[in-house]
């Protein structure tokens, strides 16, 4: 039996990078996947790819910072597949290279809106859907090494990713007795579209990101997706409220 056989899973930030890799992997592992992101054309291509490979997928375009978009995505997922068993809240936004007082208010606001409000919106709608099913469920939120340590020149992102871990632990405490598990991934530097954009603006950061891991490389998105798949599966049934490192050993160097 496949790891996620019969599961109904919603994935945000699914148009590229870790989210798209997760959608492909989860579908191969037997899940019906609902993929959400702002770029509808990329979602449609991803769903076509998954369907052509024999998987089951639904594209729901929307912005996680808008509560109504998240509510609609959860409702459409439940209507199409018959409920919601798990969610991978992976949508994120990052910048780097500026110290705190140089970060524009707009950058700070957008960073918090996507990474914090976005996860909040998702939890607020996904968990009730899981409770309504009577089957419980599992939620995985994407945090970062920046969520457990200051990474330098990225104060807004550090604050946001610390908040994700706080929300994760609070939700785990609120819903653990009701059968819903909530965990976070502490993700290290990963070769994604967003990472490429950061490096394009500040090429000197690439070696910094590589050197942060004891493995001296960045992750492939599929490596992070595999960790998310395990946390969404019944194989991790006694894991909740955890911040699980997928970081090439970066946090092993933190106090």
C-alpha positions as MATLAB code, in Angstrom:
seq = 'XXXXXXXXXXXXXXXXXXXXXXXXXXXXXXXXXXXXXXXXXXXXXXXXXXXXXXXXXXXXXXXXXXXXXXXXXXXXXXXXXXXXXXXXXXXXXXXXXXXXXXXXXXXXXXXXXXXXXXXXXXXXXXXXXXXXXXXXXXXXXXXXXXXXXXXXXXXXXXXXXXXXXXXXXXXXXXXXXXXXXXXXXXXXXXXXXXXXXXXXXXXXXXXXXXXXXXXXXXXXXXXXXXXXXXXXXXXXXXXXXXXXXXXXXXXXXXX';
ca = [
       0.000    0.000    0.000;
       1.280    3.455   -0.896;
       2.213    5.890    1.855;
      -0.728    8.245    1.259;
      -3.244    5.835   -0.266;
      -6.770    7.245   -0.082;
      -5.742   10.544    1.542;
      -7.207   13.876    0.423;
      -4.520   16.542    0.728;
      -4.471   20.283    0.072;
      -1.150   21.905   -0.870;
      -0.529   25.653   -0.989;
       2.311   27.351   -2.824;
       1.965   24.522   -5.317;
       2.785   26.261   -8.592;
       6.532   25.605   -8.303;
       9.353   24.455   -6.043;
       8.584   22.439   -2.925;
       4.814   22.678   -3.375;
       4.854   21.339   -6.934;
       7.285   18.572   -5.946;
       4.968   17.638   -3.086;
       1.936   17.506   -5.368;
       3.691   15.093   -7.719;
       4.969   12.912   -4.889;
       1.715   12.835   -2.916;
      -0.221   11.859   -6.039;
       2.251    9.074   -6.802;
       1.801    7.874   -3.240;
      -1.958    7.489   -3.715;
      -3.379   10.822   -2.516;
      -5.956   12.976   -4.218;
      -4.351   16.413   -4.217;
      -5.819   19.887   -4.303;
      -3.200   22.418   -5.374;
      -3.495   26.116   -4.579;
      -1.406   29.084   -5.719;
      -1.904   32.422   -7.434;
      -0.608   31.369  -10.872;
      -3.530   29.477  -12.362;
      -1.757   28.564  -15.590;
       1.039   26.764  -13.747;
      -1.460   24.929  -11.558;
      -3.336   23.747  -14.634;
      -0.127   22.418  -16.161;
       0.705   20.618  -12.918;
      -2.745   19.037  -12.708;
      -2.493   17.932  -16.339;
       0.873   16.324  -15.580;
      -0.439   14.509  -12.509;
      -3.590   13.357  -14.305;
      -1.611   12.095  -17.290;
       0.462    9.994  -14.899;
      -2.687    8.409  -13.467;
      -3.109   10.655  -10.439;
      -6.068   12.625   -9.135;
      -5.689   16.391   -8.776;
      -7.662   19.624   -8.583;
      -6.360   23.144   -9.273;
      -7.741   25.988   -7.158;
      -6.131   29.343   -7.888;
      -6.088   31.834   -5.059;
      -4.047   33.867   -2.601;
      -3.516   32.502    0.913;
      -3.471   36.043    2.309;
      -7.169   36.347    1.390;
      -9.369   34.446    3.802;
     -12.140   34.002    1.256;
      -9.751   32.371   -1.219;
      -8.637   29.822    1.364;
     -12.206   29.123    2.446;
     -13.157   28.532   -1.183;
     -10.177   26.221   -1.766;
     -11.023   24.083    1.269;
     -14.704   23.920    0.306;
     -13.940   22.969   -3.295;
     -11.495   20.307   -2.158;
     -14.069   18.753    0.168;
     -16.793   18.928   -2.476;
     -14.626   17.328   -5.161;
     -12.991   14.578   -3.137;
     -15.261   14.055   -0.139;
     -13.392   15.724    2.713;
      -9.915   16.757    3.777;
      -7.396   14.471    5.488;
      -4.192   16.497    5.379;
      -2.722   19.804    4.314;
       0.723   21.050    3.422;
       0.788   24.816    3.967;
       3.828   25.682    1.938;
       3.111   29.102    0.410;
       5.820   31.542    1.408;
       7.678   34.722    0.601;
      11.265   35.635    1.453;
      13.770   38.393    1.002;
      17.325   38.661    2.275;
      20.266   41.006    2.258;
      18.973   43.981    4.262;
      19.311   44.646    7.963;
      16.182   45.428    9.978;
      16.041   49.217    9.647;
      16.543   49.023    5.870;
      13.531   46.752    5.262;
      10.619   48.700    3.782;
       7.288   48.604    5.576;
       5.713   47.124    2.442;
       8.229   44.274    2.388;
       7.647   43.598    6.082;
       3.864   43.659    5.627;
       3.938   41.317    2.636;
       6.339   38.921    4.347;
       4.055   38.677    7.376;
       0.897   38.468    5.251;
       2.055   35.482    3.209;
       4.011   33.544    5.811;
       1.933   34.242    8.919;
      -1.553   35.340    7.923;
      -1.499   32.803    5.099;
      -0.829   29.910    7.469;
      -3.386   31.291    9.930;
      -6.057   31.402    7.217;
      -5.271   27.858    6.183;
      -5.408   26.441    9.693;
      -8.646   28.287   10.399;
     -10.416   26.556    7.494;
      -8.578   23.257    7.097;
      -8.887   22.087   10.705;
     -12.692   22.477   10.876;
     -12.953   20.468    7.641;
     -10.835   17.701    9.197;
     -12.898   17.734   12.388;
     -16.121   17.576   10.382;
     -15.013   14.389    8.656;
     -14.604   12.516   11.922;
     -11.345   11.062   10.625;
      -9.024   13.636   12.148;
      -6.135   14.783   10.027;
      -2.620   16.089    9.710;
      -1.286   19.538    8.867;
       2.284   20.381    7.880;
       3.385   24.025    7.854;
       6.547   25.137    6.109;
       8.837   27.039    8.442;
      12.573   27.491    8.001;
      15.931   27.456    9.690;
      15.036   31.140   10.086;
      12.215   29.968   12.334;
      14.590   28.661   14.990;
      17.621   30.929   14.592;
      18.462   34.385   13.254;
      19.916   33.969    9.791;
      21.064   37.576    9.380;
      19.870   40.382    7.093;
      16.334   38.966    6.945;
      14.580   40.133   10.112;
      11.053   40.144    8.693;
      11.422   36.597    7.382;
      12.956   35.424   10.662;
      10.038   36.916   12.600;
       7.496   35.342   10.268;
       8.984   31.864   10.328;
       9.298   31.937   14.140;
       5.579   32.762   14.175;
       4.805   29.736   11.988;
       6.411   27.427   14.536;
       4.492   29.138   17.342;
       1.193   28.684   15.515;
       2.056   25.083   14.790;
       2.639   24.286   18.453;
      -0.486   26.157   19.545;
      -2.679   24.354   17.013;
      -1.170   20.996   17.981;
      -2.082   21.688   21.599;
      -5.606   22.817   20.696;
      -6.531   19.869   18.482;
      -4.352   16.923   19.487;
      -7.047   15.299   21.610;
      -9.476   15.643   18.695;
      -7.340   13.697   16.262;
      -5.667   16.488   14.286;
      -1.867   16.565   14.261;
       0.012   19.758   13.356;
       3.738   19.881   12.624;
       6.214   22.198   10.941;
       9.172   21.616    8.677;
      12.347   23.542    9.500;
      13.537   23.854    5.917;
      17.072   24.761    4.967;
      18.201   26.430    1.759;
      16.436   24.773   -1.178;
      16.826   25.165   -4.948;
      13.479   26.744   -5.748;
      12.235   29.519   -7.998;
      12.084   31.864   -5.003;
      15.665   31.003   -4.053;
      16.787   31.670   -7.630;
      15.156   35.108   -7.471;
      16.940   35.972   -4.215;
      20.295   34.866   -5.639;
      19.694   36.775   -8.890;
      19.321   39.968   -6.865;
      22.257   39.218   -4.541;
      24.607   36.618   -6.119;
      26.963   36.758   -3.142;
      24.320   35.014   -1.025;
      24.496   31.725   -2.945;
      27.668   30.549   -1.227;
      26.307   31.704    2.116;
      23.261   29.480    1.645;
      25.363   26.516    0.528;
      27.760   26.860    3.443;
      24.927   27.010    5.990;
      24.380   23.245    5.712;
      26.919   20.764    6.997;
      26.328   18.870    3.751;
      27.534   21.972    1.878;
      24.731   21.986   -0.650;
      21.145   23.113   -1.035;
      18.222   20.718   -0.907;
      16.287   19.572   -3.924;
      12.564   20.363   -3.490;
      11.753   16.646   -3.646;
      13.815   16.048   -0.505;
      11.614   18.433    1.451;
       8.471   16.970   -0.126;
       9.383   13.495    1.141;
       9.516   14.771    4.722;
       6.127   16.455    4.287;
       4.667   13.233    2.888;
       5.753   11.297    5.977;
       4.235   13.877    8.315;
       0.953   13.776    6.357;
       0.875    9.991    6.536;
      -0.267    7.624    9.258;
       3.363    6.544    9.662;
       3.874    9.678   11.801;
       0.779    9.082   13.943;
       2.478    9.970   17.266;
       4.231   13.095   15.985;
       2.563   16.450   16.650;
       3.673   19.916   17.694;
       7.120   19.202   16.271;
       9.470   21.396   14.265;
      11.207   18.803   12.099;
      14.528   19.850   10.506;
      15.025   19.211    6.796;
      18.074   21.389    6.570;
      21.199   19.447    5.703;
      22.359   19.791    9.296;
      22.178   23.597    9.478;
      20.437   23.623   12.851;
      22.984   21.164   14.231;
      25.321   24.164   14.274;
      22.886   26.310   16.291;
      23.005   26.570   20.086;
];
